[in-house]
Amino acid sequence: MNKKVNKAWLLITMFAVVTAFAQANDKIEYRLAAGDTVRVTVYGHEDLSGEFEVDGAGRISLPLIRDVTAEGRTLQELEESITTKLSPDYLKQPRVSAEILNYRPFYIIGEVSEPGSYPYVNGMTVINAVAVAGGFTYRARKGRIRIVRESGDSTVNLEVASDTPVMPGDVIEVPERFF
């Protein structure tokens, strides 16, 4: 009887952790960083619209208003910043839209066949990233994969499962096993 209670408790706890993780990931707003490419559309003004890459300083350079800080901002915050710079000196009531065209790459190191940087794809998980990098080597310690992720102003080190979502800019480390 005691074993059944322990198993039930373990299953309930695991479900709660997975649910909390999924909810936390749903609430994460994507923040722009160097290497992202965005399309900015200023409605009615094709000459002010275009595709722009976030440079190493975290800015995009738009016609007329020049540098706009993009790093650390959500798309909505970027739209608001561009709108503020355009009005009222250049346009009256500008309507601006921004969308991500290409995400910055993710990186995978350690015991994979081809470590390196790879283009991010929406919905990617750790196991997808390993597959893109040519799969595990025979020395890979598959149960101890880590992700180093930028989170606001800090860096977070996470030990993750193979179905954990990967974010642009993540560094995935597959350690070596010793036996």
N, C-alpha and C positions, 0 to 999 in steps of 0.2 A: 504494500500500500504506500509506503513511504517513497519508494522509487517512482511510482506513478505520479505522486504529488510533485516530486522534484523535476521530473520530465515536463509536466504540465507547466510548472513555474518557469522552467528554462525556456519553453516555447513561447510563453506569454512575454517574458522579458526580451527574447530575441525579436519578436514581432514589434514590441514597443520601440526598440532601438532602431529597427529598420524603418518603421513608420516615421519616427522623429528625424532620421537622416533624410528621408525622402522629402518631408515637409521643409526641412532646412534648405535643401537644394532647390526646392521650388521658390523659396523666398529670396534666393541669391539673385541680385540684379547684376547683369554683366557690366563690367567696367572696362572702358577702353584703355589700351596701352600701346606702346610702340610696336609696330608691325601690323596692327589692324588696318584694314582699308575700309573706308566708309563712303557711301554715296550721299551727298548733300543735295537736296533739291530745294531751290527757292522758287516757289510757284510764280509763274509769269516772268521769270528772269533766267532764261537758259544760260546767259553769260555769267551768272553768279553760281550756277549749279555745276556739279561734276563729281569725279571720284578722287578721293584724297587719302593718302597713307599717313598714319600717325607717325611722326618722325621720332628720332631718338630722344628728343627733348620733350616729347609728349604733346606736340602741337600739330595742327593741320594749318596749311596756308591757303586761304580763300581769296578769290579776286575781290578787290575793293577794300576789304577789311583786314587783310593779311592774316597774321597769326592768331589762332584761337586755341586755347588750351583744351585738349581732349582727354589726356591721360587722367584716369581716376574718375571720369564722368560716365554716367549712363547716357544712352542715346537721347533721352528726354532732356537731360541737363545740357547736353551739347546743343540740341535744338534751341533751348532757351537762351544759351549764351550767344549763339549766332544771331538770333532774333534781336536780342538786346543790342548787339554791336551794329546791326543794320538800321535800327530805328532810333530816333526819328531823323538822324542826319542823312541817311541814304535812301531809305524807303519808308513809306507810311504803312503801318500794319503789315509787315512782311509775314508770310506764311512759309515756315521752314520744316522740312522733313529730313530725317537722317536714317540710314539703314546700314547694317554691316554687310559688306560684300565678301571680305575674306578675314578670317580670324588669324591672330598671330599663331605661330606653330607651337606644338608641345614638344618636349624633349624626353628621350628615353635612354637611360644609361644602365650599365651593368651587364647582367647575364642574359642578353638577347643577341641574336645573330648579327644584327646590323644596328648598333646604337647610333643615335643622331637626332636631328630635328626633323619633324614631319608635319605636314599641313593638318590642321585641326578640322574635324568633320563633326557636325552637330550629332549628338546622341552617342558619341564615342565612349566606350568603357575601357577599363584597363586591359582586358583581354583583347579587345580590338586593337589597341595601341601595340600590344606585344605582337600580334599577328602582322601588323603593318611593318614592324621592325624585324620581321623574319622568324619570329617564334623564340621560345626559350632555348638556351643552350642546355647541354646535359648537366651542367653544374648549377643551374638556377634553383634558388630556394623560393618556390612558387607561393608558399604560405606567408612570406614576410615582405611583400611588395610595399614600397613606400612612395608617397607623393609629397613633393615640396610644392606648396601652393601659396601664391601671394594673396593675402586677405587684407585689403585696405592698406594700412601702413605697416603691417607685420607679415612675417612669413610663418606658415603653419606646416608642420611635419605630421603626416597622417600615415598610419599603417592601414592598408586597404585590402579589400577583397577584389577578386577578378571582375566582378560586375559593378564596381564603383565607377561613377561617371568621371570622365576626364574633362578638364577645363582648358581653354587656350592658355598657353604659358606655363602649364604644369610641367614639373620635372618628375618623371617616373623612374624610380630606382629599383632594379631587380637584383637583390643581393646574391652572393655566392653561397652555396651550401658547403659544409665542411666534411661530409661523409657520404 
